[in-house]
Amino acid sequence: MAKGKVGRHTKYSKAMIKKAETYAGSGLNNMEIANNLGISKTSLYEYMVMYTELADAIKNGRAKIIVPILENALIQQALGGQTFTETTTERDKDGNITSTKTVNKVMLPNTSAQIFGLKNYAPDKWADRHEVDHKGEIGTKLIIEFVDPKKDGK
């Protein structure tokens, strides 16, 4: 340690960046990432503030695993057709089960998910706002005529 410096030497290294991205991409949370890097969770958060490339690597790693999952869920919602089971139980006033009913249901397509998907995957065709170039001439003339009321006989 250099003369006059106080405190511990940092464990941060450039090698942590790639490791942290890999750990985040495999679905680990920040506590697990910190443990695998051999540092505390507090140190991980401090390093993420001090070294933005570390924070970016963790964010990118998570995006690699989360984005495909969310895209797949969005597609499933938009298309519908998935079946699920719904079970209801009826109880008497004492809380005893009197009957149980199980029903298989089919999920209907979700139009909000369809709209969201179309706007984001085909924005040139489905965006709410389109850029329009308004250059050129309109081809109209504005004529203003002043009338003297004294000459018109009024």
Secondary structure, 3 states (H helix, E strand, C coil): CCCCCCCCCCCCCCHHHHHHHHHHHCCCCHHHHHHHHCCCHHHHHHHHHHCHHHHHHHHHHHHHHHHHHHHHHHHHHHHCCCEEEEEEEEECCCCCEEEEEEEEEECCCCHHHHHHHHHHHCHHHHCCCCCCCCCCCCCCCCCCCCCCCCCCCC
